[in-house]
Amino acid sequence: MAQLRIERDNPALWIATFENPPINLIDPDTIVELQALLAELETDAVVKVIVFRSADHDFFLAHWDVLADKRRTAEMPPGPSGLHPWLDVLVRISRAPVVSIAEIRGRARGAGSEFALACDMRFASLERAILGQFEVGVGAVPGGNPMVRLAGLMGRGRAMEVVLGADDFSGAVAERYGYVNRALPDAELSAFVDGLAQRLAGFEKHGIVHAKSLLDLASLPPDAAFPPALAAFFQSVARPGAQARMARLLAQGLQRRTAIELSLGKAVAE
């Protein structure tokens, strides 16, 4: 079953909706679908904007599926960037010749947060959005190097708070910290994002692509910043301490629609 539903009613504005029950975990199939989508975004002459949404208002993208086939994940071939496929997705969405917008309702933690950070813009629901990098709380290192993106967005101290504190951040705090562009009342979020996306879709693609590429030069980390973080992630999750913490959380309901997943920032510190 496909995890991404792509709407192309307006050829210049695509809508991608995540739907991977029970809580929109990211797994190797998610990566494969995102790589296929990126190949289209990089070559389509008409599309200018893509909006990412979730069909589940409690979870935008929960986090990486820790029970996914580790051999399959390790053996996935590098993407066109030459990087591991997950890193490939993150760097290519940032550099794609379209504007990517994450509309965040529900939880975007771990790899879900990494994906949102890789998008060009992020808009969050005041009432429903929760963002965070919980990995340090389970003895791991975030693998998609959100550290380098967060430091650029919010400064070193706040990036330390997000990554090392491993806690949940509401939409309001995320806006104040620069984690997201804006946090809006939930009832207004989609209309705002649609309005901005339609505005951009009405502009000339040439101007969007070239202005974005110059912003990329000024603001994006080099691709070489990402592989060391993924290597550190794989090493850290193999440690006995991390495995014990993860096993405890799995036993308590991690990866299921439970109180643990709804309040993961609190759970990792208990």
C-alpha positions as CSV (number, residue, x, y, z in Angstrom):
1,M,0.0,0.0,0.0
2,A,1.4,3.4,-1.0
3,Q,2.2,5.7,1.9
4,L,2.1,8.9,-0.1
5,R,-0.9,10.2,-1.9
6,I,0.0,12.8,-4.5
7,E,-2.6,15.2,-5.9
8,R,-1.7,17.0,-9.1
9,D,-5.0,18.9,-9.8
10,N,-2.9,22.0,-10.4
11,P,0.2,21.0,-12.4
12,A,2.2,23.8,-10.8
13,L,1.1,22.8,-7.2
14,W,1.3,19.3,-5.9
15,I,-0.1,18.1,-2.6
16,A,1.6,15.0,-0.9
17,T,-0.3,13.4,1.9
18,F,1.4,10.9,4.3
19,E,-0.7,8.0,5.3
20,N,1.0,5.1,6.9
21,P,-1.1,3.7,9.8
22,P,-1.0,3.4,12.7
23,I,1.1,6.5,13.3
24,N,3.0,7.5,10.1
25,L,6.3,5.8,10.9
26,I,9.1,6.3,8.4
27,D,10.5,3.0,7.0
28,P,12.4,1.9,3.9
29,D,9.2,2.0,1.8
30,T,8.7,5.6,2.8
31,I,12.2,6.4,1.5
32,V,11.6,4.6,-1.8
33,E,8.4,6.5,-2.3
34,L,10.0,9.8,-1.5
35,Q,12.9,9.1,-3.8
36,A,10.5,8.4,-6.6
37,L,8.6,11.7,-5.9
38,L,11.9,13.6,-5.9
39,A,12.8,12.2,-9.3
40,E,9.6,13.7,-10.6
41,L,10.0,17.0,-8.8
42,E,13.6,17.4,-10.2
43,T,12.5,16.8,-13.8
44,D,8.9,18.1,-14.2
45,A,9.0,21.4,-16.1
46,V,5.8,22.7,-14.7
47,V,5.6,22.0,-10.9
48,K,6.8,24.9,-8.7
49,V,5.5,24.0,-5.2
50,I,4.8,20.9,-3.2
51,V,3.0,20.8,0.1
52,F,3.4,17.9,2.5
53,R,0.5,17.1,4.8
54,S,-0.6,14.1,6.9
55,A,-3.9,12.3,6.8
56,D,-3.4,11.7,10.6
57,H,-3.9,14.9,12.6
58,D,-2.0,13.4,15.6
59,F,1.1,12.4,13.6
60,F,2.7,14.3,10.8
61,L,5.7,11.8,10.7
62,A,6.1,10.0,14.0
63,H,9.8,8.9,13.7
64,W,11.9,6.1,12.1
65,D,10.4,2.6,12.5
66,V,12.9,1.1,14.9
67,L,11.6,-2.4,14.1
68,A,12.2,-2.0,10.3
69,D,14.3,-4.6,8.6
70,K,17.9,-3.4,9.6
71,R,19.5,-5.5,6.8
72,R,17.3,-4.0,4.2
73,T,18.0,-0.5,5.5
74,A,21.7,-1.0,5.5
75,E,21.7,-2.6,2.0
76,M,19.7,0.1,0.3
77,P,21.8,1.5,-2.6
78,P,23.0,5.2,-2.4
79,G,20.7,7.7,-4.0
80,P,21.7,10.1,-6.9
81,S,23.5,12.3,-4.4
82,G,25.8,9.4,-3.5
83,L,24.5,9.4,0.0
84,H,22.5,6.8,2.0
85,P,18.9,6.9,0.7
86,W,17.6,8.7,3.8
87,L,20.2,11.4,3.6
88,D,19.7,11.5,-0.1
89,V,16.0,12.4,0.4
90,L,16.9,15.1,2.9
91,V,19.5,16.8,0.8
92,R,17.6,16.5,-2.4
93,I,14.3,17.9,-1.1
94,S,16.3,21.0,0.2
95,R,17.9,21.5,-3.2
96,A,15.0,20.5,-5.5
97,P,14.0,23.1,-8.1
98,V,10.6,23.5,-6.4
99,V,9.4,25.1,-3.1
100,S,8.7,22.4,-0.4
101,I,6.3,23.3,2.4
102,A,5.6,21.1,5.5
103,E,2.2,21.6,7.0
104,I,2.7,20.1,10.4
105,R,-0.3,18.8,12.4
106,G,0.5,16.3,15.1
107,R,3.9,15.0,15.9
108,A,7.1,15.4,13.9
109,R,9.9,13.8,15.9
110,G,13.2,12.2,15.1
111,A,13.4,11.4,11.4
112,G,10.0,13.2,11.0
113,S,11.5,16.3,12.4
114,E,14.5,15.8,10.1
115,F,12.2,15.6,7.1
116,A,10.3,18.8,8.1
117,L,13.7,20.6,8.6
118,A,14.8,19.6,5.1
119,C,11.7,21.3,3.6
120,D,12.0,24.9,2.5
121,M,9.3,26.1,4.9
122,R,7.4,24.8,7.9
123,F,4.1,25.9,9.2
124,A,2.6,24.4,12.3
125,S,-0.7,24.0,14.1
126,L,-0.8,25.9,17.4
127,E,-3.0,23.3,19.0
128,R,-1.8,20.1,17.4
129,A,1.9,20.4,16.3
130,I,4.6,18.8,18.4
131,L,8.2,18.7,17.2
132,G,11.3,17.2,18.7
133,Q,14.5,15.2,18.4
134,F,14.1,12.5,21.1
135,E,17.1,10.3,20.1
136,V,19.5,11.4,22.9
137,G,16.8,10.4,25.3
138,V,17.1,6.8,24.2
139,G,20.9,6.9,24.1
140,A,21.2,7.5,20.3
141,V,22.5,10.3,18.0
142,P,20.1,11.8,15.5
143,G,21.0,10.3,12.2
144,G,19.9,12.9,9.7
145,N,22.0,15.6,11.3
146,P,19.2,17.9,12.4
147,M,22.0,19.5,14.6
148,V,23.5,21.4,11.6
149,R,20.1,22.6,10.4
150,L,18.8,23.6,13.9
151,A,21.9,25.5,14.8
152,G,21.5,27.5,11.6
153,L,17.8,28.2,12.3
154,M,17.8,28.9,16.0
155,G,21.4,29.3,17.2
156,R,23.6,27.0,19.2
157,G,22.0,27.3,22.6
158,R,18.5,26.5,21.5
159,A,19.7,23.8,19.2
160,M,21.5,22.2,22.2
161,E,18.2,22.4,24.1
162,V,16.3,20.7,21.4
163,V,18.8,17.9,20.6
164,L,20.3,17.2,24.1
165,G,17.1,17.9,26.0
166,A,15.2,15.4,23.7
167,D,11.9,16.9,24.7
168,D,8.7,17.8,22.9
169,F,8.2,21.4,21.6
170,S,4.8,22.8,21.0
171,G,3.9,24.8,17.9
172,A,4.1,28.1,19.8
173,V,7.6,27.4,21.2
174,A,8.7,26.0,17.8
175,E,7.7,29.3,16.2
176,R,9.5,31.4,18.9
177,Y,12.7,29.3,18.5
178,G,12.7,29.4,14.7
179,Y,12.0,25.6,14.4
180,V,9.0,26.6,12.1
181,N,8.2,29.7,10.1
182,R,4.9,30.3,11.8
183,A,2.4,28.6,14.1
184,L,-1.2,29.3,13.3
185,P,-4.5,28.3,14.8
186,D,-5.4,24.8,13.6
187,A,-8.5,26.0,11.9
188,E,-6.5,28.5,9.8
189,L,-3.5,26.4,9.0
190,S,-4.5,24.7,5.8
191,A,-6.0,27.8,4.3
192,F,-2.9,29.8,5.0
193,V,-0.6,27.2,3.5
194,D,-2.9,26.8,0.5
195,G,-2.9,30.5,-0.1
196,L,0.9,30.8,0.1
197,A,1.4,27.7,-2.1
198,Q,-1.1,29.0,-4.7
199,R,0.6,32.5,-4.7
200,L,4.0,30.8,-5.4
201,A,2.5,28.5,-8.0
202,G,1.4,31.6,-9.9
203,F,4.9,33.0,-10.2
204,E,7.4,32.2,-13.0
205,K,9.4,29.0,-12.3
206,H,12.6,30.6,-13.5
207,G,12.5,33.2,-10.8
208,I,11.6,30.7,-8.1
209,V,14.4,28.2,-9.1
210,H,17.2,30.7,-9.4
211,A,16.3,32.7,-6.3
212,K,16.0,29.5,-4.3
213,S,19.4,28.3,-5.5
214,L,21.1,31.4,-4.3
215,L,19.3,31.1,-0.9
216,D,20.6,27.5,-0.8
217,L,24.2,28.7,-1.3
218,A,23.8,31.1,1.7
219,S,21.9,28.8,4.0
220,L,22.2,25.0,3.4
221,P,24.9,22.9,5.1
222,P,27.2,21.0,2.7
223,D,26.1,17.5,1.9
224,A,29.3,16.2,3.5
225,A,27.9,17.2,6.9
226,F,25.3,14.4,6.9
227,P,27.1,11.0,6.6
228,P,29.0,11.3,9.9
229,A,25.7,11.8,11.8
230,L,24.2,8.7,10.2
231,A,27.3,6.6,11.1
232,A,27.1,7.9,14.7
233,F,23.4,6.9,14.7
234,F,24.1,3.3,13.6
235,Q,26.9,3.0,16.2
236,S,24.9,4.5,19.0
237,V,21.7,2.4,18.6
238,A,23.8,-0.8,18.7
239,R,25.0,0.0,22.2
240,P,23.5,-2.0,25.1
241,G,22.3,1.0,26.9
242,A,20.4,2.3,23.9
243,Q,18.9,-1.1,23.1
244,A,17.7,-1.4,26.7
245,R,16.1,2.0,26.7
246,M,14.4,1.2,23.3
247,A,13.2,-2.2,24.5
248,R,11.6,-0.5,27.6
249,L,9.8,2.0,25.4
250,L,8.6,-0.7,23.0
251,A,7.2,-2.7,25.8
252,Q,5.3,0.4,27.0
253,G,3.8,1.1,23.7
254,L,6.3,2.8,21.4
255,Q,5.3,2.7,17.7
256,R,1.6,2.1,18.6
257,R,-1.1,4.7,19.2
258,T,-0.5,4.9,22.9
259,A,0.2,7.5,25.6
260,I,4.0,6.8,25.1
261,E,3.9,8.1,21.5
262,L,1.6,11.0,22.3
263,S,4.0,12.2,25.0
264,L,7.4,10.7,23.9
265,G,9.4,13.7,25.1
266,K,8.2,13.0,28.7
267,A,8.5,9.2,28.3
268,V,12.2,9.2,27.4
269,A,13.2,10.9,30.6
270,E,11.2,8.7,32.9
